[in-house]
Amino acid sequence: MHERGTNIGWKRNSSFYVKATKYPVITGFLVVGLSALAWVAAKRKK
């Protein structure tokens, strides 16, 4: 017997912060890669 219904309701997706803290190595590689990309783009402009 379902006294109060079976609807689980809305569930929030994980934030980027939670995902980043779950996988610190991947986050580190991503940060280093984006930084290198920004550095190369800045060097090309000059």
Backbone as CSV, one residue per row, in Angstrom:
resi,resn,N_x,N_y,N_z,CA_x,CA_y,CA_z,C_x,C_y,C_z
1,MET,0.835,-1.179,0.000,0.000,0.000,0.000,0.886,1.251,0.000
2,HIS,0.622,2.145,-0.924,1.375,3.395,-1.031,0.547,4.508,-0.403
3,GLU,0.802,4.725,0.840,0.000,5.688,1.588,0.206,7.124,1.111
4,ARG,1.441,7.466,0.751,1.737,8.845,0.379,2.149,8.984,-1.088
5,GLY,1.913,8.017,-1.896,2.235,8.110,-3.316,3.610,7.543,-3.632
6,THR,3.905,7.471,-4.924,5.168,6.876,-5.351,6.076,7.873,-6.057
7,ASN,5.651,9.112,-6.152,6.451,10.112,-6.853,7.706,10.441,-6.043
8,ILE,8.863,10.206,-6.632,10.127,10.498,-5.960,10.379,11.996,-5.942
9,GLY,9.920,12.679,-6.955,10.079,14.125,-7.013,11.281,14.536,-7.836
10,TRP,11.503,15.843,-7.870,12.586,16.408,-8.663,13.902,16.186,-7.956
11,LYS,14.906,15.786,-8.701,16.218,15.518,-8.130,17.229,16.429,-8.802
12,ARG,18.003,17.140,-8.035,18.982,18.091,-8.561,20.190,17.343,-9.126
13,ASN,20.656,17.799,-10.301,21.885,17.250,-10.863,23.068,17.748,-10.054
14,SER,24.160,17.024,-10.128,25.373,17.443,-9.426,25.928,18.700,-10.062
15,SER,26.478,19.560,-9.248,27.059,20.797,-9.757,28.451,20.517,-10.318
16,PHE,28.998,21.498,-11.048,30.355,21.348,-11.567,31.353,21.242,-10.424
17,TYR,31.098,21.949,-9.326,31.994,21.895,-8.170,32.061,20.477,-7.603
18,VAL,30.913,19.828,-7.475,30.875,18.469,-6.934,31.600,17.517,-7.872
19,LYS,31.371,17.662,-9.176,32.050,16.803,-10.143,33.553,17.028,-10.109
20,ALA,33.969,18.294,-9.968,35.395,18.618,-9.940,36.066,18.052,-8.695
21,THR,35.392,18.082,-7.565,35.992,17.552,-6.345,35.989,16.030,-6.324
22,LYS,35.109,15.412,-7.081,35.097,13.952,-7.163,36.279,13.428,-7.974
23,TYR,36.685,14.182,-8.989,37.749,13.751,-9.889,38.829,14.830,-9.974
24,PRO,39.661,14.966,-8.930,40.637,16.062,-8.908,41.723,15.940,-9.978
25,VAL,42.111,14.740,-10.351,43.161,14.572,-11.364,42.659,15.054,-12.720
26,ILE,41.467,14.652,-13.090,40.887,15.077,-14.365,40.684,16.587,-14.368
27,THR,40.232,17.124,-13.238,40.051,18.573,-13.127,41.381,19.291,-13.289
28,GLY,42.437,18.748,-12.690,43.767,19.345,-12.819,44.240,19.360,-14.257
29,PHE,44.080,18.242,-14.954,44.473,18.186,-16.367,43.672,19.186,-17.194
30,LEU,42.407,19.311,-16.890,41.551,20.245,-17.612,41.996,21.687,-17.383
31,VAL,42.317,22.023,-16.148,42.771,23.381,-15.829,44.099,23.674,-16.512
32,VAL,45.026,22.722,-16.460,46.330,22.914,-17.104,46.159,23.050,-18.613
33,GLY,45.316,22.231,-19.204,45.083,22.296,-20.644,44.468,23.614,-21.076
34,LEU,43.487,24.078,-20.338,42.857,25.358,-20.676,43.817,26.522,-20.465
35,SER,44.644,26.432,-19.440,45.642,27.482,-19.200,46.661,27.525,-20.329
36,ALA,47.113,26.363,-20.768,48.072,26.305,-21.870,47.448,26.847,-23.153
37,LEU,46.210,26.522,-23.387,45.504,27.021,-24.565,45.385,28.543,-24.527
38,ALA,45.058,29.082,-23.370,44.955,30.536,-23.226,46.317,31.195,-23.412
39,TRP,47.369,30.573,-22.904,48.723,31.115,-23.030,49.159,31.139,-24.493
40,VAL,48.903,30.054,-25.219,49.262,29.987,-26.640,48.464,31.025,-27.427
41,ALA,47.199,31.172,-27.122,46.368,32.160,-27.818,46.872,33.577,-27.550
42,ALA,47.321,33.842,-26.333,47.844,35.165,-25.993,49.169,35.420,-26.703
43,LYS,49.997,34.390,-26.832,51.285,34.527,-27.518,51.087,34.792,-29.009
44,ARG,50.078,34.179,-29.603,49.821,34.339,-31.044,49.351,35.742,-31.389
45,LYS,48.634,36.377,-30.473,48.082,37.708,-30.734,49.171,38.752,-30.938
46,LYS,50.291,38.587,-30.257,51.352,39.605,-30.314,52.085,39.616,-31.607
